[in-house]
């Protein structure tokens, strides 16, 4: 049975933990700040969380799971790889079974963070691919498909043995937006076939799975892959470790991140598909609306946005999931 989690920073407050407990959410997906990505830092957060009957389901460290040196194969990648493996061992030592990787050398690319046409006045992330594609190259040079995949293989050869030793599974996030190339760097995961290629490269290791971001599938549309068919394929295989539950206004070249009920996809149908095919990992919302003073900034937040937005979006998602299980049981 899938479990709801709340994405948080390691600087989460006690008040926010109290709110999460009141929502009936037990699990935290933690993005650790650099100063907290240590044995002591993880211990302290686990102890604080336990006071509110909360546990950490999975974790990543800022600058570790999105590391340009590893992704682009720079000279200092060995040191960056050592840090990645060190954090994996820290997670395993604390009984945290999930880690992250996002093959995004320049992070998530968007045009702006602002009120959109479809956001009811909410401040959201908006992408216009014509503007993004017109930008200059973001790194020192262009990086092609074979080079990016060779770097990923280099990573797997060093990461998977440590994951097996620590019993920590990697959840691989798609590129966002899912375009073939972004900022001059080829995108590792911009269609579901790329996951098949990655899993084959990992010799079908159970320690490599996906962070199935519904938003990325929906941004790409059929070019990315049929979301319902991909759930039916990957969920029974145990390849979906985490689901990001997010809707968008439409497919590329232009989209806004919107409330689950306002996008073009039927999120209840997606929830039912996850139930139907036995997904039993964790699920959360991400990229929720931001407070006005946070527009264009990386601010401490829940699920990438304001506390009230995270609470509303998570509650709505919980209702859909609950209804999905009940209608399955009732045969409706």
HELIX and SHEET records of a PDB file:
HELIX    1   1 UNK A   14  UNK A   22  1                                   9    
HELIX    2   2 UNK A   34  UNK A   36  5                                   3    
HELIX    3   3 UNK A   39  UNK A   50  1                                  12    
HELIX    4   4 UNK A   68  UNK A   72  1                                   5    
HELIX    5   5 UNK A   77  UNK A   93  1                                  17    
HELIX    6   6 UNK A  129  UNK A  133  1                                   5    
HELIX    7   7 UNK A  145  UNK A  166  1                                  22    
HELIX    8   8 UNK A  192  UNK A  201  1                                  10    
HELIX    9   9 UNK A  214  UNK A  220  1                                   7    
HELIX   10  10 UNK A  221  UNK A  223  5                                   3    
HELIX   11  11 UNK A  227  UNK A  234  1                                   8    
HELIX   12  12 UNK A  267  UNK A  276  1                                  10    
HELIX   13  13 UNK A  292  UNK A  294  5                                   3    
HELIX   14  14 UNK A  307  UNK A  330  1                                  24    
SHEET    1   A 9 UNK A   3  UNK A   9  0                                        
SHEET    2   A 9 UNK A  27  UNK A  32  1                                        
SHEET    3   A 9 UNK A  55  UNK A  61  1                                        
SHEET    4   A 9 UNK A  98  UNK A 102  1                                        
SHEET    5   A 9 UNK A 169  UNK A 173  1                                        
SHEET    6   A 9 UNK A 208  UNK A 213  1                                        
SHEET    7   A 9 UNK A 240  UNK A 245  1                                        
SHEET    8   A 9 UNK A 282  UNK A 285  1                                        
SHEET    9   A 9 UNK A   3  UNK A   9  1                                        
SHEET    1   B 4 UNK A 112  UNK A 115  0                                        
SHEET    2   B 4 UNK A 123  UNK A 128 -1                                        
SHEET    3   B 4 UNK A 254  UNK A 258 -1                                        
SHEET    4   B 4 UNK A 247  UNK A 248 -1                                        
SHEET    1   C 2 UNK A 181  UNK A 182  0                                        
SHEET    2   C 2 UNK A 185  UNK A 186 -1                                        
END                                                                             
